[in-house]
């Protein structure tokens, strides 16, 4: 690998997200469910706060990425992350926990948006966008292997506070790594900077008015609607259905992360015909079925295998979705379009939180999680007609130098 900037970004993504995954699964979910004995409603409020604050951070960070580039936004957001993680060391009940999680979402969203915006600006002829996304997503997915495992070890051997110290250190390390990254200048195609809110409006208008962007972003929203109930109920699945300890959440998500890494690698080996809107629809339907393999039984060995299988499918889906969006995104709108995509992701996770506690009380935690996977499968398959129409759009390159396109064929046209 000659692209040193890609290696630095991938390393920063791996290290930072490893701390974030340890903090989320053990520090947030584990503490809320096992130490603070949160109810489904309290977990829904906690995760709803995280989603709303993430939406705000995502919308703002998209404009910032397009103005100042992904490198600067990532560095600043990671720097702010350090004192926030330190605040979790203070004693807290569910109210204080909810406030801090809100800050976590507000400053964590720019990290996600910036990481999702790097590929077009560090890709080259030897490492095109699809390959860059596979590396970055693979690095992020690798954090699922080590992050929850480190969290499980730290909470068992040292205690909960050690997790937040680890999270802060990983954010600092990410700043140091990204410091040396060089990004290609944005090609603005004649557009000039305007008021930030006008830029935000322009980005959203472009996203929604172009079919080749609108389809993958809305389908991505459906995927995260299927995940929404997991945000509030998955820790309760371990506590009340499987009746395991908090460390099991970490170990199972380590297996899930291994699956995601394999999926990101597998994407680079799949035939190029999968890199289409129809391919995205089929893979998204498999994401729904994969959820059933994960939560469909009460047998720990089956849950373990299911977490790996589900992780592989999601690993492929993440790279495919991001590549489909980026190849149809003009340089000067990459950040805002990535922000719109992440905003839809957070909205997709947020909406089910309003009904998940009620449904769980009526039908049980496991039944609701299984139902979410089935709903996603049906929604994804119902969009195959629209996906075929998107794939038939005439081909048109976006404003990007030759050689920086997807590893698949030409990008789908951004024309409506």
N, C-alpha and C positions, 0 to 999 in steps of 0.2 A: 504494500500500500504506500504510494508516493504522496498522497494527499494528506499532508501533515495537519492541515487545518481541520479536516474531517476527523482525524484521530483525536485531536484536542477536544473538539466538540463532543464526540462520542464518549470520550473519557469523562468529561465534565458532566454529561448527561447521566452516565452510569453512577458516578460517585454521588452526585447530588440526589438523584432519585432513590439510591439505596438508603440514604438517610431518611428521605421522605416516606418511603414505604414502611420502614421500621417504625417511624413516628406515627403513621396513619393506622396501620393494622394493630399495633400493640399499644402505642401511646394514646391514640384517640379511641378507636373501637374497643380495645382491650380494657382501658381504664374506665370508659363509660359503662361497658356492660358488666365487668367483673368487680371493679372497685367501687364505682358509684351506683351500681345496680340500676342502670337506666331501664325504663320501660320502652316499649315500641314507640310510644308517642314522643318521649324525650329524645330518643335516637333520631326520630323523624325531624324534630325541630333542630337538633344538632346538625344533621346532614343537610337540612334545608337552608340553614344559615351558611354552611359551607358552599352550597350551590349558588345562592344569591350573591354572596360576596365574590365568588369566582366569576360570575357573569359580569359584575361591575369591573373587576380587574381585567377580564378578558377583553371587554369592549374598549377600555382605555388603552390597553397594551398594544392592540392592533394598530392604532394610530401612532403610538410611540415607536413601534418597530419600523413603520414606513417612514417616519421622520428621522430617526436616529440610528437605525439598523438593529438587527437582532442581537449582535454582540453586546452593544451598550446596554440595551434593555435587560438582557440576561444578567449581566454583571451587577447592575444596580438592584434588580429584584432579589438576587441571591444575597447581596449585602444587607438588605433590609430584613431578610429572612432570619439572620443570625440572632438579633435581639428578640424577635418574636418567639423563637424556639426557647430562648432563655427564660421567657415569661412563664412557660409551662412548668418550670421548676418550682414555682410558688404553689402553696396549697390552694386547692380549688374544688368547688362543687360543680354541679351541672351548669349553673348560670355562668360562672366565670369560665368554665370550659367552653361553653357555647360562644362567648365573646371572643376568646382567643382563637377558636377555630375559624371564626369569621375573618380575623386578621390573617390567619394562615391561608385562607382562600383568596383574599384580596391581593396578597403579594406572591402567592404561589401561581396564580393564573398567568402573570406576565412571564414567569419562567417557562410554563408550558407553551405559551404562544410564541415566545422567542425561539424556543427549541424547534417548534414546528415550522419556523420561517427560515431556517438556515440553509436548507438544501439548495434552493436556486442560486445562492450567492457563494457557495463554496464548492459546487459541482464543477467538473471540468470534463474534457473529452474522454479521459480514462475512467472517471468515476461520475457517470451521469446521475440525474436526479433520483431515479429508482434505486440505484445502488446506494446513494447517500442516505436516502430515507431508510433503507434496510439496515444500514450501519447504525444510524441514530436510534431507530426504533429497537433494533437488536440490543443496543447498549442500554436503552431505557428498560427493555424487558428483562435484561440480565439482572437489573437491580431487584427484580422480583425474586430472583433466586437467592441473592445474598442479603437483601434488605430485611425481609420478614424473618429470615433465619437468625440474623444478627440481633434483631429485636427480641426474638424468642430466647436467645442465649442471655442477652443483657438483662431482661426482666427476671429471668430465673436465677442468674448468678449475682447480679449487682442490685437490680431494682429498676423501677420505672424511670427515675430521674436520669439514669445513664443513657436512655434512649434519646432524650432531648439534647443532651450534650453531644452525642454522636451526630444528630441531625444538624446542629449548628456547625460542627466541624466540617461536615461534608459540603455545606453551602459555601463556606470559606474556601475550601479546596477548589470548588467549581469556578469561583471568581479568578483564582490564580491561573487555572488552566485556560480559560477563555480569554484572558488578558492578551495572549500572543496570537490569537486567531485573526486572520486577515480575510475580510469579506469583499466580494466584487461590488463595485459601485452600482447603485440602482439606476436602471435606464428608465427615465420618466416619460418617454414618448410625448414630450411637449407639455405634460401636466406640471403645474407649479404648486408649491405648498400654499394652502389656504388656512382658514380658521380650523382648529382641530375638530370641532363638531361638524363642520362642513366636510372635512375629510372622512370622518366617520360615516356621515350620511352617504357620501359618494361610494365608499366601500360596500356598505350594505346594499345600496341600489344596484351596483354592478353585480354583486353576488346573486341577488334575487331575480335579476332580469336576464341572466344568462343560463340557459337550460343545462349546459354542461357542468356548471357549478351548482345550480340549484338542486339537481337530482342527487349527487353524492352527499351534499350537506344535509338534505332532508332525510335521506335514507340513514345517514349517520345518526340523526336525531332519533329515528325509530329504534336503532340499535341501543342507544342509551336510555330510551324509555324502558326497554326490556331490562336494563341494569338498575333502573331507579329503585325498585323494591329491594335489591340487594344492599343498597346503601344503608337502609334502616334495619333490615332483617337478617343479613348474613351473620353478624356476630351472635344474634339470638339463635340462629340455626346451630351454631357450635355449642352455645350454652344450654339451650333448652331441648333441642332435637337430638343432637349427637351426645350431649352431656359430657363434653370434654373441657379441659382447662384452657386458659388464655393462650398458652404457648402453641396449642394446636393450630390456632389461626395463622400464626407465623409459619409453621412448618408446611401447612397445606398451600399457603400462598407462595412458598418457595417452590413447590412443585408446579404450581400454576405459572410462575415466572419462567421456569425451565421450559415449559411448553411454549410460552410466548417467544422466547429466544429461538427455539427450533422453528416456530412459525415464521418469524422474520427472516431467518436463513432460507427456509423453504420457498419463500416468495421469489427469491432471486433465481431459483431453480425451476420454477413453474413456467409453462409455455406462455408466450407473450399474449396469446388470445385471451388469457384470463384477465389481463389488464384492460378491462372494458367495463362499461356500466353494467352489462349483463353479468359479467364475472363478479362484480361487487354485490349484485342482488343475490346470486347463489351463495356466495360466501357468507353474506349477512344472515341468510336463512339457516346456514349451518351453525352460526353463532348461537341462535336460539335453541337449536337441538343440543348443542354442546352444554348449555346450561342444565339440561335435563340429566345428562351424564354426571354432572357435578353434584346436584342436590336432589336427585331422584330417589335415593335410598338413605338408609340410616347405617350403612356398613362403611366403616372407616376405610378399608382397602378400596372399595368401589369409589368412594369420594376422592381418594388420592389419585386413582387412575383417571377419574373424570376430570379432576382439576388440570391434569397434564393435557388431556385431549382438548378440553375447552381452551386452554392457553394456546395450543398450536393454532387452532382456528382463529382466535382473536389476534394472534401475532400476524397471520396472513392478512386478516381484514384491516388491521391498523395501517400497515404499509400500503396496501392497495387503496384504501380510502384517501390517505394523505397524498399519494402520487396522483390519483385522479383529480384531486383538487388543485394541486400545484401546477400540473402541466397546462391547466386552463386559466392560470392566474397571471396577469401582467406583473412585471417586476414591481412597479410602484404601488401595487395593491396587495402584494403577497401577505404582508402583516395583517391588514384589515380583513382579508378573506380568511386567513388562518384564525383571526379573532372571531369572525362570524361563525366559523366552524366550531370553535371551542365554546362559544356562547350557546350554540344549539346543543352541544354535548351537555353542558351544565343544565340547560332547561329540560333536556330529556331526563336527566337524573332527578331534577327537582319535582316535576309534576307528579310522579307516582308516590312521592312522600306524603301527599295529602290524603291518600286513600290506603296506603300500605298498612298502617296500624289498625285501621278499621277492618280491612280484609283479613289481616292476621288474627284478629280477635274472633272473627266469624268462621274462618276456614282453617286456620293454623299457619304457622310460619312457612313450613315446607310446601304446602299447597300453593301459597301465593308466589313463592320463588319459581316453582315449576310452571305455574300459569304465565308468569312473565316471559319465560323462554318460549312457550308455545305461541303467545301473541306475537312476539318478534318474528318467529318463523313464518307465520301467516302473512304479516305485513310485508316482509321482504319479498316473498313469492308473488304477492299481488302487484308488485311494481315492475315485473318483468317486461310488460308491454311498454311502459315508459322508458325502461332501460334500453330496449331495442331501438326506440325512437331516438334516444340520445346517441347511440352508437352509429346511427345513420346520418348524423349531422356532418356537413362538409368539413374537411380538415383545414385548420388555419393556425399557423404558429403564433404564439404570443410574443411579446417584445422581449426576446432573450437571445443571446448569441448562439450560433450553431454549435452543436456538440454538447449543449447543456440540457437536452431534453430527456424524456423518460427512456428507460431501457426497453420499453415496449415500442410499439409503432408510433406514428405521429400522434400528437395530442388531439383530443376531441375539440372541435371548434368552440370558442367562447361566444359565438354568435347566437342570439336567441332564435 
